[in-house]
């Protein structure tokens, strides 16, 4: 893409690129804040945060007791299995390998 002989990483060229990028981002931010309505800005920033924040390594599994008007068989099986493993006052527990 870039010829290696003509492309140098001197400190002055890196600082120039940094200054240009910073100036562009400041201009973009001020234009974004002036032109885009607040609700749309909030939606866009929430959308970006959702995709750019790292995912949690924890998984929360919720098993409903009822599915419509019928009992959930997975809930019954989990309740039967866990009845011997945990006490009645246990609110949360960690499962691991």
PyMOL commands that set and color helices and strands:
alter all, ss='L'
color gray80, all
select helices_A, chain A and resi 11-35+38-52+73-83
alter helices_A, ss='H'
color red, helices_A
select strands_A, chain A and resi 66-67+70-71
alter strands_A, ss='S'
color yellow, strands_A
deselect
rebuild
show_as cartoon
